[in-house]
């Protein structure tokens, strides 16, 4: 393949990921959230949480952040399927979707992205475990924020997210989220 073709393929993936800025996290509709955050919003904060969890757990922060950024990129093609939908639908594995998404990218780009998604999906390395905790913790934090905004139907998201956490630091951050106030950061430092 020519470099121009590879570059065009990379740009196709970049354009495709832009869809995540407009695609909603649909499961929140069941809780009564009429305008839930986008998949990109979720992925951004997941990456921030992942960076922090990595530092707390002794994992590679850069690797965890990359896994977090890429963990839902497949949803450009499947949308954000709520858990109830997964009872009735069978989506292609995320690794298969990712391979299709990056097929026209430069090989080095495709290799990095497919390896990261495969690592996240396998969930075996410390970095993948931390990234998966970041994903669940972000959902829990979002549920807490929605609850503080008056959406009272978020407990099932809090409970399922908390139950999925594997790291001690993830559990401590979950406790802090549940005990905290989402706007406490507006207070002056002590």
C-alpha positions as CSV (number, residue, x, y, z in Angstrom):
1,X,0.0,0.0,0.0
2,X,1.1,3.5,-0.6
3,X,1.8,6.0,2.1
4,X,-1.1,8.1,0.8
5,X,-3.5,5.2,1.1
6,X,-2.3,4.4,4.6
7,X,-2.7,8.1,5.6
8,X,-6.2,8.2,4.1
9,X,-7.0,5.0,6.1
10,X,-5.8,6.5,9.3
11,X,-7.9,9.6,8.6
12,X,-11.0,7.5,8.1
13,X,-10.5,6.0,11.6
14,X,-10.0,9.5,13.0
15,X,-13.2,10.7,11.3
16,X,-15.0,7.6,12.5
17,X,-14.0,8.1,16.1
18,X,-15.5,11.6,15.9
19,X,-18.9,10.0,15.9
20,X,-18.4,9.1,19.5
21,X,-18.7,12.8,20.4
22,X,-22.3,12.6,19.2
23,X,-23.3,9.1,20.2
24,X,-25.1,8.8,23.5
25,X,-24.6,6.3,26.3
26,X,-28.0,4.8,25.8
27,X,-28.4,2.8,29.0
28,X,-29.1,6.0,31.0
29,X,-32.4,6.5,29.1
30,X,-33.8,3.7,31.3
31,X,-32.9,5.7,34.4
32,X,-34.7,8.7,33.0
33,X,-31.7,10.7,31.8
34,X,-33.0,12.4,28.6
35,X,-29.7,13.7,27.4
36,X,-27.0,11.3,28.7
37,X,-23.3,11.9,28.2
38,X,-21.7,10.9,24.9
39,X,-19.4,7.8,24.5
40,X,-16.5,10.2,24.0
41,X,-17.4,12.0,27.2
42,X,-17.4,8.6,29.0
43,X,-14.1,7.6,27.4
44,X,-12.3,10.8,28.3
45,X,-13.1,10.6,32.0
46,X,-12.4,6.8,31.9
47,X,-8.9,7.7,30.7
48,X,-8.5,10.3,33.5
49,X,-9.6,7.7,36.1
50,X,-7.4,5.1,34.5
51,X,-4.4,7.3,34.8
52,X,-5.1,7.8,38.5
53,X,-5.8,4.2,39.2
54,X,-2.6,3.2,37.3
55,X,-0.6,5.4,39.5
56,X,-2.3,4.1,42.6
57,X,-2.0,0.4,41.6
58,X,1.6,0.5,40.2
59,X,0.5,0.0,36.6
60,X,1.8,1.8,33.5
61,X,-0.3,5.0,33.3
62,X,0.3,5.6,29.6
63,X,-0.7,2.1,28.7
64,X,-3.8,2.2,30.9
65,X,-4.8,5.6,29.5
66,X,-4.5,4.2,25.9
67,X,-6.6,1.2,26.8
68,X,-9.3,3.5,28.3
69,X,-9.3,5.8,25.3
70,X,-9.8,2.9,22.9
71,X,-12.1,0.7,24.9
72,X,-15.4,1.8,23.3
73,X,-14.3,2.9,19.9
74,X,-16.2,0.0,18.4
75,X,-19.4,1.7,19.4
76,X,-19.2,3.8,16.2
77,X,-20.4,0.7,14.5
78,X,-22.6,-1.0,17.1
79,X,-23.8,2.0,19.1
80,X,-23.8,1.8,22.9
81,X,-25.9,-1.3,23.5
82,X,-27.5,-1.3,26.9
83,X,-27.2,-4.4,28.9
84,X,-30.8,-5.4,28.4
85,X,-30.2,-5.3,24.6
86,X,-27.3,-7.8,25.0
87,X,-29.8,-10.4,26.1
88,X,-31.3,-10.4,22.7
89,X,-28.5,-9.3,20.3
90,X,-25.2,-10.7,19.6
91,X,-22.6,-8.2,18.4
92,X,-19.3,-9.1,16.8
93,X,-16.4,-9.2,19.2
94,X,-14.8,-5.8,19.8
95,X,-11.5,-7.2,18.5
96,X,-13.2,-8.0,15.2
97,X,-14.8,-4.6,14.9
98,X,-11.5,-2.9,15.7
99,X,-9.7,-5.0,13.1
100,X,-12.2,-3.8,10.5
101,X,-11.9,-0.2,11.7
102,X,-8.2,0.0,11.3
103,X,-7.7,-2.3,8.3
104,X,-6.7,0.6,6.0
105,X,-4.5,2.3,8.6
106,X,-0.7,2.2,8.4
107,X,0.3,-1.3,9.8
108,X,2.1,0.2,12.8
109,X,-1.0,2.1,13.7
110,X,-3.3,-0.9,13.2
111,X,-1.0,-3.1,15.3
112,X,-0.9,-0.7,18.2
113,X,-4.7,-0.2,18.2
114,X,-5.6,-3.9,17.7
115,X,-3.1,-5.0,20.4
116,X,-4.5,-2.5,22.9
117,X,-8.1,-3.5,22.3
118,X,-7.2,-7.2,22.5
119,X,-5.4,-6.5,25.8
120,X,-8.4,-4.7,27.2
121,X,-10.8,-7.4,26.1
122,X,-8.7,-10.2,27.5
123,X,-8.5,-8.4,30.9
124,X,-5.5,-10.3,32.0
125,X,-2.7,-7.8,32.4
126,X,-2.5,-5.4,35.3
127,X,-3.1,-2.5,32.9
128,X,-6.2,-4.1,31.4
129,X,-7.6,-4.9,34.9
130,X,-7.0,-1.2,35.9
131,X,-8.5,0.1,32.6
132,X,-11.6,-2.1,33.1
133,X,-11.9,-0.8,36.7
134,X,-11.6,2.7,35.3
135,X,-14.5,2.0,32.9
136,X,-16.7,0.7,35.7
137,X,-15.7,3.4,38.1
138,X,-16.6,6.1,35.5
139,X,-20.0,4.6,35.2
140,X,-20.4,4.7,39.0
141,X,-19.2,8.3,39.2
142,X,-21.7,9.3,36.4
143,X,-24.5,7.6,38.3
144,X,-23.6,9.5,41.5
145,X,-23.6,12.8,39.5
146,X,-27.0,12.0,37.9
147,X,-28.3,11.1,41.4
148,X,-27.2,14.5,42.6
149,X,-28.9,16.1,39.7
150,X,-32.2,14.5,40.7
151,X,-32.3,11.3,38.8
152,X,-33.2,8.8,41.5
153,X,-33.1,5.7,39.4
154,X,-29.3,5.1,39.3
155,X,-28.7,2.6,42.1
156,X,-28.5,-0.4,39.8
157,X,-25.6,1.2,37.9
158,X,-23.9,2.0,41.1
159,X,-24.3,-1.5,42.4
160,X,-23.3,-3.3,39.2
161,X,-20.3,-1.0,38.7
162,X,-19.1,-1.4,42.2
163,X,-19.5,-5.2,42.1
164,X,-17.3,-5.4,39.0
165,X,-14.3,-3.5,40.5
166,X,-11.2,-5.7,41.0
167,X,-8.6,-3.3,42.4
168,X,-8.3,-2.0,46.0
169,X,-7.8,1.5,44.7
170,X,-10.9,1.2,42.6
171,X,-12.9,0.3,45.7
172,X,-11.5,3.2,47.6
173,X,-12.3,5.6,44.8
174,X,-15.8,4.2,44.6
175,X,-16.2,4.8,48.4
176,X,-15.0,8.3,48.0
177,X,-17.4,8.9,45.1
178,X,-20.4,7.6,47.1
179,X,-19.4,9.7,50.1
180,X,-18.5,12.8,48.1
181,X,-20.2,15.8,46.6
182,X,-19.8,16.2,42.8
183,X,-19.3,20.0,43.1
184,X,-17.0,19.9,46.2
185,X,-14.1,20.8,43.9
186,X,-15.5,24.4,43.7
187,X,-14.5,24.9,47.3
188,X,-11.2,26.8,47.9
189,X,-8.3,24.5,48.9
190,X,-7.8,24.0,52.6
